[in-house]
Amino acid sequence: MLKIITVLSLIALGLFAAGDATFLAVKRDLNVSAIIMFFIFIAGTLGITKWAASKTKSASDFYTAGGGITGFQNGMAIAGDYMSAASFLGLSGMIYLSGYDGLVYAVGFLVGWPVILFLMAEKLRNLGKFTFTDIAAYRLDQTKIRILAAFGSLSVVALYLIAQMVGAGKLIQVLFGMEYEYAVVLVGIMMIIYVTFGGMLATTWVQIIKAVLLLSGVTFMGFMVLSHFNFSFGELATKAVESHTSGQAIMAPGGFIEDPISAISLGMALMLGTAGLPHILMRFFTVGNAKEARKSVVYATGFIGYFYLIIAVIGLGAIVFLNSPEGAQYYTDGKLFGGNNMAAIHLSHVVGGDIFLGFISAVAFATILAVVSGLTLAGASSISHDIYAIVMKKGKASEEDEIKVSKRSVIIIGIVGVILGIAFEKQNIAFMVGLAFAIAASANFPILFLSIYWKKLTTRGAFIGGFIGLITAVVLVVLSPTVWVSILGNAEAIFPYKHPALFSVTAAFVSIWFFSITDNSQRAKDEIESYEAQNVRAETGIGADGAVSH
């Protein structure tokens, strides 16, 4: 195994030799500090992967790190999973571009966590084993529900993965002067190494390290920005208004979301979608019991909330410093070098020089790599555990075979991710993250929530309603202005709103309710009767899997 890791690592590192790319028609100087810190991060995480591989002996180890992660560690890892490049680069760039609306997005991403804390975390840990589908299928038909959940999970993973791979390619292209295709391949190789050999244990520690580095980096940036304004957020905001071309308008809503329907729909997608993301839900099976699961959410909410507060400072700081005379060096032909998403990267150079720029650049790469690893593991577990072990083998697959299928799935997902990342380089991929959240909110969350809390849920209702939610979300996005007009080039959108969650989530819940209450089959009656036993385990944890000792 060590030989395989070494070969793949050499291939990955060798790709830097091919870097001599141009971006926006401007030669990008090689960022030596970033390269050095990047290598330090890679070497450290490969060491963790080797250690994790020696600890990964069973399916429980591979999928959930044996349930031996503490609440604090898991909270930090969840924060690392959630603080993606979209959060760090995207939200800071959005605040830099439009001000207030970027803060609204940050709040939207955060408010999903109370839902998970108060309604989901404890019951997820008590009822599940490896994936969130274990809960949904606890008293329902295993085959149908797992096929449906696999569709939903893989759809979310694929869409999220494309957005992350494209973001990674563009980021590394700008920072390291590497060709876009090589950058995407590099991310794919490293992702396959971490997940295939180290499983959840390696993925967890990569996420923890990334979270610590990212929180440290943004804290320093926020401190340096506020130090210029007597540590007064009010003074910073006032100066940002004076510096931005839109003036006072950046402190008013409406730049991105122009009508109440879209605002409500986006809010539902971000709030309920968070509670339906497979790579986030999977993390609740890595702790030993329900108490640690609750602790995980509390810690994660604290870390993520703090992060978004600092992002507000960074975004406004970028407005001030990058629009100053000294900030002219970061522009090319009147546009910010690398696009608005690079605002935080350029600000790091302003406040910390080349060394800190190198640090933040390496952290930005680590951010993408950690999220991609979590996504890949969630997708692979859906294939190997839900489809192969339960659906195809009827629960009779050996742990060795299941792990083999999972590792092969990781390689396949990694290759597919690289291919799609390269294929979508020129496309507008902004809608993909929104669609991923919409699908998670419309297909995954309703089934998961109702399977826990609604006694009368039946297989027929969950299966038909879940697919209706999934299909509705996809169709409405295709018919929306984002795809129908911006990508397909039609004059007018058939569906007038950019965000479908209000309609697709409603369709899912109503369909699940209707097809469940009209199901009078004997199977439906048995499933309703089984709810009491499920509820006892959900509330008490009696019969739940415990942690594995090594």
N, C-alpha and C positions, 0 to 999 in steps of 0.2 A: 504494500500500500504506500509506503514511504517513497518508493521509486516512482510510483504513478504521480504522487503529489509533486515530487521534484520536477518530473518532466513537464507536467501541466504548468507549474510555476515558472519554469524557464521559458516556456512558450509565451506565457502572459507577460513576463518581464521583457522578453525579446521584442514584443510588439512596440515598446517605446523606441526602439532603434529605427522604426519605420516612420516615426512622427516628424513631419515637416509640413504640416497642413496650413492652409490659409482659411480664414474665416471672415466673411464679409469683405473679401478681397484684400485683407490686410494680414501681413505676416505676423504671427504671434511668437514673441520671444519665449524660449523655453524657460519655465518657472522652476529653477533649480531647487529652491527651498521646498516647493510642493513635491517635486520628485523624491527628494530625500525623505521627507516625512511620509510620503506615500509608501516608500519601500519599508520604512520602519513599521508602519501599520500592517502592511502585508506580511512581513516577517513575524510580527507578534501574533497575528491572527492565524497564520499557518501553524505556529507552535500550539496555539489553543486547539486547533483542529486535530493535530496529532494526539494531544492529550485526551480530547473528547472521544476520538476514535477508539482509544484503549478502554474507555468506560462504556462504550456503546455495544452492548452484547445482546439485547433483546428488542422486540418491537416497541415495548414501553420506553426503553432508553432512546430509541431512534425517534419516536414520535413526540414524546413528552418529557425527555430527559429523566425518565424514571419517576416523575412526580416529586423530585427532590429539590426543586428550586424554591427559595424562600419568598415570602410575600414582597419583601423589599426588592430582592433581585428581580423578581418577575415584574414588579411595577416599573422598575428601571428599563427592563427589556421591552415591555409594552410601550413605554414612552419612546424607546429607540425605534420600535416598529412603526409607531404612529408619526413620529417627527421625520417625515420623508422629505425628499427634495422638493416636493410640491409645497410642503409647509415652510421649509427654510428659505428656499430660493423663490418659490412661487408667491407666497404671501408677502414677503418683504418687497418683492418686485411689484406686487399689486398695490401695496401701500405707497410705494415710491411713485407709481404711475397715477393712482387715483385717490389715495388718502383713505378716507373713512370706510369705503366699501371693502377694503382689504381687511379692516378690523372686524367687520361683520362676518366675513368668511371665517376668520379665526374663532370667533364666538360660536359659529355654526359647527365647526369641527369639534369644539370642546363640549358642547351641551349633550352630546350623545353619551358621555361617560356617566352622568347620574342615572341614566336609564339602565346602563349595564350594572352599576353598583347596586341599586336598590331592587332591580327586577330580575337580573340575570346571573350575576357572578356566582353566588352560592349554589344556585340550582344547577348551573352548568357543571360545576365541579362535582356535585353529588350524583348527577345523572350520566355524565359523559365519561368516555374512556380515552379516545384518541382524537375524534373530530366532533364538531357540533352536530353532525348528522346522527351521532349516537343518541342524542336527546330527542331529536325529531322522530326517530324511528323506534323509540323505546317501546311504545305499545302499538305502533302502527305497522303496516306491511313493510318488511325490511327492503324488499326488492324495489318496489315502486318509490318509496320515500328516498332511498339512497340514490336511485337513478336521478330523481328530480333534484336532490340536494347537490349531487355531483355536477349536474348541468349548471346550477346556479353558482356553485363554488368555482368551477373551472372558467365560467364566463367572467366572473369578477377577477379571478387571478390573471387571466389572459389580458383583459383590458388594462388592469393596473400594471401588469408586467410590461406591456407595450409602452405605456407612458413613462415608466421608470427607465426602461432601456433607451428610449429616445432621449430622455433627459440626461442620462449618463453619457451617452455618446456626444451630445452637444457640449456638456460641461467639460469633459476631458478634452474635446477638440479645442475648446477655447483656452483652457488652462495649460495644457501640456503640448499644444501644437501637434497633436496626433490626428491621423486620418479618422474620420467618423466611423468607418467600418471596423477599423482595428480597435477603436475604443469600445464599441459594442461587443466585439468578440472577447476583449479583455474582461469585461464585466461578466460575460457568460461563463468564461473559464473559471474565474475566481468563485462565482456563485456555485458552480457544480462541485468544486473542491470542498467548500465549506459544508454543503448539505449532504453530499454523497458519503463523505468519510466521517464527519462529525455529528450529523443529525441535528436534533433539537438542542443538544447541549452546546455544540459549537455555535450554532445559530444564536442561541441565547446570549452567550458571552460576547459574541461579535456585536450584538445589539446593545448590550450593557456598556461595552467600551465606547462604542459610537455615541451613545447617549451622554456619557460622562464628558467625552471630548466636545460634543456639540454644545451642551449646556455650559461648559467652561468657556468655549469660544464666544458664544453669543453674550454671556455675562460680561466678558471683557469688552466686547464691542459696545454693549449698552452702557457700561461704566464710562468708557472713553468718550462716547457721544454726549452723555449727560454732563460729564465734567466740563464741557465747553459752555454749559448753560446753568451753572450753579446747581446742578442736579435737580432742576425744575422741569418737569414734563410740560408745564404750561408755557415756559419760555421756548422750549424746543418746538412745540406746536405752533406758537406764534411766528417763529422764524421760518418754519416750514411753509406756512401760508404765504409769507412774504417772498419766499424763494421760488415757489411753484408757479408755473405759467397760468394755472387756473385760479390761483389766489384762494379766496375764502371758500370756493366751491369744493375744495378737497375735504372740507370738514362737513359736507352735506352728503346724505345718501342719494343713490339714484344713478351713479355712474355705470354700474354693471346691471343692476336689477331695477327695472323701470316700472314695474307694476306689482300690485299686491299678490296676484296669483303666483307669479314667478318667485317672489320672495318666500311665500309660504311653501311652495314646492321645493325650492332649494333647501330651505330649513329642514323640511321633512327628510330629504335625501341625506343630508349631512348628519342629522340626529339619529334617525333609524338605521341608516346605512352603516354607521359605525358599529351598531349592535348586530350587524349581519355580515361583517367582513370575516371571512374564514380564517385568515392568518392572525387576526386579533383574537377571535373566539378560541382558537386552538391553544392559545397561551394559558388559558385557565385550567388546562389539564396538566400543566407542568408543576403545579404546587401540590403539597401533600394533603390538604383538606380545604373545606369551605371557608374556614376562618382566614387562611392564607390567601384564598382567592379574593375575599373582600379587601384584605390589606393591599393586594396587588392593585386593585382599582383605585383605592384611596391614594396610594403613592403615585400611580400613573397620572391620575387627575392633577395632583399637585405639580408634578414635573412638567406636564404638558401645559397646564394653565400658566405656570411661570414662564415657560418658553414663549408662549404667545404674547405675554405682556412685554417681554424683551423684544420680540419681533416688531411690535408696534414702535418701540424706540428706534430700532434699526431702520425700519422703513422711513420714518420721518427724518432720521439722521441722514439717510441717503438723499432725500430731497434737498436737505440743506447743503451738505458737503459736495455732492456731485453736481449741483447747479451753481456752485461758486466758481470764481475764476480759476482756482486751482484744480477744479474738477474737469476742466476742459480736456485734459489728457486722456480721459476715459471715454471720449466720444469719437466716433468716426462718421464723417458726413452728416453730422447733426444727430446721430443716433448713438445710444449707449452701446459700447462695444460688447457684443455677445447677446444683446437684447436686454429687456427690462429685468429678466430673471437673474441677471448678473449684478444687480444693484448691490446686494449684500456682499458679494465677492469684492467688488471695487471699493466698497466702504471699508472692508477689512484692510485694504492696502493704505487707505487714507489714515486710519487710526492706529495701525500697527506696523506699517512698512512691509518689506519683502518677506521677512520671517513669518509674520502673522498671516500674511496672504498665503504663504505656503501651508501654514497650519490649517487655515479655514478651507483651502482648496482640497487638502487631503481629507479633512472631516466631511466635506461635501461629497467626496467620492465614497467614503465609508458609509455615509447616510444612505446613499443609493444602494450600495452593496448589501447592507444589512436588511433593508426593506425587501429587496429582490430575493434574498435568501429565505426570508420568512414566507414570501409569496410562493416560492418554488416548493418549499416543504409542505405548505398547505395544499397545493395542487397535487403533489405526489402522494400525500396521504389520502386524498380523496380518491385517487385512482387505485392505489394499492389496498387500502383498508375498506373503502365503501364499495367500489366496483369489483375488484378482484377477490378479496377475501370473503366478503359477505354475499354479493350478488352472484358472482360466477362460481365460487367454491362453497356457497351456502354455509359459510362460517367454519369450514373444515380445513382451511389452508393452514399450513405450519407457519410459525413465526419466521423461520429462515426464508421460506418462499415469499412471504409477504414483504420482508425487508428487501429481498432481491428485486421484487417488482417495484418497490418504492424507489430504490436507487436507480434502476433503469428509467423509471418515470422522471426522476430528477434530471438525468442526462437528456432525455427527450424534451422535457420542458425547457431546459437550458438552451438546446439547439433551436427549438421553435422560437424562443424568446429572442435569440440573436437574429434569426431570419426575419421575424416580424419587426424587430427594432430597426433593422436596415431598410426593410420595405417601406416603413412609415416615416422615414427620415424627412421627407418633403411635405408630409401631410399635417394638417391641423389636428394635433392630438389632444388639445385641451378638453374636448368633449368626452374623452375616454375615461378620465377619472370621475367626471360627473356621472357618466353612464354606469361605471362600476359601483358607485354609491347607490344609484337608482336601482340597479338590479339587486344589490344586497338588501336594500330597504323593501323591495317589492316581492322578491322571491324567497330570500333566506329568513329575514326577520319575522314576517307574519307566521310562517310555519313554526319557527322556533318558539316564538312568543305564545302562540295559541296551544302548541303541544304541551307547554308547561302550565298554562293558566286556564285553559278551557276544556272542561270535561267532555263536551260533546263533539270534539274534533274527531273526524274519521279519516281513514286513508283516502277515500274518494274525494272528500272535501279538500284535504291537503294537496293531493296530487293534481287535481284539476285546477284548484284555485292558485296553487303555486306556479303552475305553468302559465296561467292567464296573467299573473303578475309579471312573470319574466318576459313573456312575449309582448305585453302591453308596454313595458318600459323600453324594450328595444325598438319596437315599431314607432313609438312616439318620438324617440330621439332621432330616428331616421327621417321622420316627417317634420322635424322641428327646423327652425332657421339655421341651427348650428350645422346640420348635415345637408338638409334639402336645398338650402340656398348657398351656404358658404363653401361646401365641399362638392356637391353635385351640380351647382351652378344654375339652379332653377330660379325664376324671378320671384316667386312668393312661396312661403312655407305653407303646407297643408295644416300642420299643427302649429299654432301661433306662439307657443311658449318654448323656451329653451330647456326647461327642466320639467320632466314628466312625473316626478314622484307623487305629487298630490293626486294625480289621476291613477297611476299604476298601483300605488299602495292601496288606495281605496278599492280599486278593482280586485286586488288580491284578497283583501279582508272580506269584502262582500261575497266574492265567489267561494272562498273557503267556508264562510258561514252558511251560504245557501246550499251548497252541495253536501255539506255535513248534516244539516238538519233534515234534508230530504232523503238521506240514506237510511233505509229501514232494513238493511240486510242483517243477517245474524252476526256477520263479522263486525259490523258497526256496533251492535249491542255489546259484543265481547270487548271491543276497544274502549267503549264508554265505561264498562265495569272495571277495566284494568286501570282506570285513572287513579283510583284510591290508593292502590299499591304504589304507583309511580309517585304520587304526591307525598306519601310517607317517606319514601327515599329522598325525594327532593328537599323536604323540610329537615330531615334528621341526618341524612348521609349514611343511614344503615345500608350496608351492602355495597357502598362505593369503593372503588379501588384506592388503596393507600399508596404511599410512596415506596419506591424500591430502594433497598439499602445495598450499597456496593462494598 
